[in-house]
């Protein structure tokens, strides 16, 4: 039992001695940190330059028939990332952009951006940036734009597609009924102006015209309401391309990550140097 206690006490003493050594020789730790930052920055520049192009998309927000939001997985940031980096999407993009699919693997990333609008649960409160990094600017732009279109197609649910077809069918039906109704009104008016009608028959025909005009107004209202629903589905429920790709030159390696990793390694090396220097000082 005493052996275990002694070992624990010895470890505590060693840790305390190491902390004291790092504090007393802080300039070694600071020098290691600074050296690590410098090495990390230099390393980030050693990878050469590439071109990155990004598209910004707004995920679609589906709505139920009563107007309440419907949360669907297709429009979630996680699914969009899965689609954008999937082998199937990369193959389709490679064909559209006329480049080898191997150039795209590992060079596509997504980032979720909060617009600050709506609740955190709302898909409409997020924008997604899809970025492609390649060695030629035109290829990066073409690939990013093609990838945006692939994501838009793959995130449009069958529910939304079916709703759009239903609205379009309703508008076409109402339009045909409106055209037939207009022809009927023209016939009634022609009869009223040309035919010799008895007063009672004329009264009946005028009443028919009024009813037909009322139906015409109802059809126009239905067309207007359905057109609004169709516009909502096409511009909100379907993922939208907010901005197209424009290539910019950047370093092949992330400068921020390289500096952070270099700083951490330099800090560790500096602390080890301080501990070793302290141990040698105690021996001499």
C-alpha positions in Angstrom: 0.0 0.0 0.0 2.8 2.4 0.9 4.5 1.6 -2.5 1.4 2.7 -4.4 1.2 5.9 -2.3 4.8 6.6 -2.8 4.5 6.2 -6.6 1.5 8.6 -6.7 3.3 11.1 -4.6 6.3 10.8 -6.9 4.2 11.5 -10.0 2.7 14.5 -8.3 6.2 15.8 -7.4 7.3 15.2 -11.0 4.3 17.1 -12.4 4.8 19.9 -10.0 8.5 20.1 -10.9 7.7 20.1 -14.6 5.2 23.0 -14.2 7.7 24.9 -12.1 10.4 24.3 -14.8 8.1 25.5 -17.5 7.2 28.6 -15.5 10.8 29.4 -14.6 12.1 29.0 -18.1 9.0 30.5 -19.8 11.2 32.1 -22.5 11.9 28.6 -23.8 8.2 27.8 -24.0 7.5 31.2 -25.6 10.4 30.6 -28.1 9.0 27.2 -29.0 5.5 28.8 -29.5 6.8 31.5 -31.7 9.0 29.1 -33.7 6.0 26.8 -34.2 3.8 29.6 -35.5 6.5 30.7 -38.0 7.1 27.1 -39.1 3.4 26.6 -39.5 3.0 29.7 -41.6 5.9 28.8 -43.8 4.5 25.3 -44.2 1.1 26.6 -45.3 2.9 28.5 -48.2 4.9 25.5 -49.3 1.9 23.7 -50.8 1.6 26.1 -53.7 -1.6 27.8 -54.8 -5.0 26.5 -56.0 -8.2 28.1 -57.1 -11.3 27.7 -55.1 -14.9 28.5 -56.3 -18.0 28.5 -54.1 -21.7 28.5 -54.7 -24.2 29.6 -52.1 -27.5 27.8 -51.9 -30.6 28.2 -49.7 -32.0 24.9 -48.7 -35.7 24.3 -49.6 -38.4 24.5 -46.9 -41.4 22.3 -47.6 -44.9 23.3 -46.3 -47.9 21.1 -45.5 -51.3 21.9 -47.1 -52.3 24.0 -44.1 -49.2 26.1 -44.4 -47.1 24.8 -41.5 -43.4 24.0 -42.2 -42.4 20.3 -42.8 -38.9 19.4 -41.7 -37.4 17.0 -44.2 -34.0 15.3 -44.2 -33.3 16.2 -47.8 -32.8 19.9 -47.0 -30.7 19.4 -43.9 -27.1 20.7 -43.9 -25.8 17.2 -43.1 -27.6 15.6 -46.1 -26.4 18.4 -48.4 -22.9 17.7 -47.3 -23.4 13.9 -47.9 -24.8 14.6 -51.4 -22.0 17.1 -52.3 -19.2 14.8 -51.3 -20.8 11.5 -52.5 -19.2 9.5 -55.3 -22.4 9.6 -57.4 -22.5 13.5 -57.3 -18.8 13.8 -58.0 -19.2 11.5 -61.1 -22.1 13.6 -62.4 -20.2 16.8 -61.8 -17.1 15.4 -63.5 -19.1 14.6 -66.6 -20.7 18.1 -66.7 -17.4 19.9 -66.0 -15.3 17.6 -68.3 -12.7 16.7 -65.8 -11.5 13.5 -64.1 -13.5 12.5 -61.0 -10.2 11.9 -59.2 -9.6 15.7 -59.3 -12.7 16.3 -57.2 -12.2 13.6 -54.6 -11.2 15.3 -51.3 -11.5 18.8 -52.9 -15.2 19.5 -52.1 -16.4 20.9 -48.8 -19.6 22.5 -47.5 -20.2 25.1 -44.8 -23.4 26.0 -43.0 -24.0 29.8 -42.7 -26.6 31.1 -40.3 -28.5 34.2 -41.7 -29.9 35.1 -38.3 -33.4 34.9 -39.6 -36.0 32.5 -38.2 -35.7 29.9 -35.6 -32.7 27.6 -35.4 -34.9 24.7 -36.4 -36.0 26.4 -39.6 -34.2 25.2 -42.8 -34.8 28.7 -44.2 -32.5 30.3 -41.6 -29.4 28.6 -43.1 -27.4 29.0 -46.2 -25.0 26.4 -47.4 -21.7 27.3 -49.1 -20.3 24.5 -51.4 -16.6 25.0 -52.3 -14.5 23.2 -54.9 -10.7 23.5 -54.9 -8.8 22.8 -58.2 -5.7 24.0 -59.9 -7.5 25.8 -62.8 -10.0 28.6 -62.1 -12.4 27.7 -64.9 -12.6 24.1 -63.9 -13.2 25.1 -60.3 -16.1 27.4 -61.3 -17.7 24.8 -63.6 -17.4 22.1 -61.0 -18.9 24.3 -58.3 -21.8 25.4 -60.5 -22.5 21.9 -61.6 -22.4 20.6 -58.0 -24.9 23.3 -57.0 -27.3 22.0 -59.6 -26.8 18.4 -58.5 -27.6 19.4 -54.9 -30.7 21.3 -56.0 -32.0 18.3 -57.9 -31.2 15.8 -55.2 -32.7 17.8 -52.4 -36.1 18.4 -54.1 -38.4 15.8 -52.5 -41.1 13.9 -54.3 -43.6 15.6 -52.0 -42.6 19.0 -53.4 -42.5 17.7 -57.0 -46.0 16.3 -56.6 -47.3 19.5 -55.1 -45.9 21.5 -58.1 -47.5 19.2 -60.6 -50.8 19.5 -58.7 -50.7 23.3 -58.7 -49.8 23.4 -62.4 -52.7 21.0 -63.2 -55.2 23.1 -61.2 -54.1 26.3 -63.0 -54.5 24.6 -66.4 -58.0 23.4 -65.5 -59.1 26.7 -64.1 -57.7 28.5 -67.2 -59.7 26.2 -69.5 -62.9 26.7 -67.5 -62.3 30.5 -67.6 -61.9 30.4 -71.4 -65.2 28.4 -71.7 -66.9 30.8 -69.3 -65.7 33.8 -71.3 -67.2 32.3 -74.5 -70.5 31.7 -72.7 -70.6 35.4 -71.6 -69.9 36.5 -75.1 -72.8 34.4 -76.4 -75.2 35.7 -73.8 -74.3 39.3 -74.5 -74.7 38.7 -78.3 -78.1 37.2 -77.7 -79.2 40.1 -75.5 -78.2 42.6 -78.2 -79.4 40.9 -81.3 -82.3 38.6 -80.4 -85.8 39.8 -79.9 -86.6 38.4 -76.5 -89.7 38.6 -74.4 -89.2 40.6 -71.2 -89.3 37.5 -69.0 -86.8 35.6 -71.2 -84.6 38.6 -71.2 -84.7 38.7 -67.4 -83.7 35.1 -67.2 -80.8 35.6 -69.6 -79.5 38.6 -67.7 -79.6 36.5 -64.6 -77.5 33.9 -66.4 -75.0 36.5 -67.4 -74.7 37.7 -63.8 -74.1 34.1 -62.6 -71.5 33.5 -65.3 -69.7 36.7 -64.4 -69.7 35.6 -60.7 -68.2 32.3 -61.7 -65.6 34.1 -63.8 -64.5 36.1 -60.7 -64.3 32.9 -58.6 -62.1 31.2 -61.3 -59.8 34.3 -61.4 -59.5 34.1 -57.6 -58.7 30.4 -57.7 -56.1 30.9 -60.4 -54.5 33.7 -58.3 -54.4 31.7 -55.1 -53.0 28.6 -56.9 -50.4 30.7 -58.7 -49.2 32.0 -55.3 -48.9 28.4 -54.0 -47.0 27.4 -57.1 -44.6 30.4 -56.7 -44.0 29.4 -53.1 -43.3 25.8 -54.0 -40.9 26.8 -56.9 -39.0 29.6 -55.0 -39.1 28.4 -51.3 -39.8 24.7 -51.1 -37.1 23.9 -53.8 -33.5 24.6 -52.9 -32.4 27.8 -54.6 -29.0 28.9 -56.0 -28.3 32.2 -54.2 -25.0 33.0 -56.0 -22.9 31.3 -58.7 -19.2 30.4 -58.5 -16.3 32.9 -59.0 -12.8 31.4 -58.6 -10.3 33.0 -56.2 -6.7 32.1 -55.7 -5.7 30.6 -52.3 -3.1 28.4 -50.7 -3.3 24.7 -51.0 -3.0 24.2 -47.3 -5.1 26.0 -44.7 -2.9 28.7 -43.2 -5.0 28.9 -40.0 -4.8 25.1 -39.4 -1.1 25.0 -40.2 -0.4 27.9 -37.8 -2.5 26.3 -35.0 -0.8 22.9 -35.4 2.7 24.5 -35.6 1.9 26.6 -32.5 0.8 23.5 -30.5 3.9 21.5 -31.5 6.2 24.5 -30.8 4.5 24.9 -27.3 5.1 21.2 -26.5 8.7 21.3 -27.8 9.3 24.5 -25.7 7.9 22.9 -22.6 10.0 19.8 -23.1 13.1 21.9 -23.6 12.4 23.8 -20.3 12.0 20.5 -18.4 15.2 19.1 -19.8 17.1 22.2 -19.0 15.7 22.2 -15.5 16.8 18.5 -15.0 20.3 19.2 -16.2 20.5 22.2 -13.9 19.6 20.1 -10.9 22.2 17.4 -11.8 25.1 19.9 -12.1 
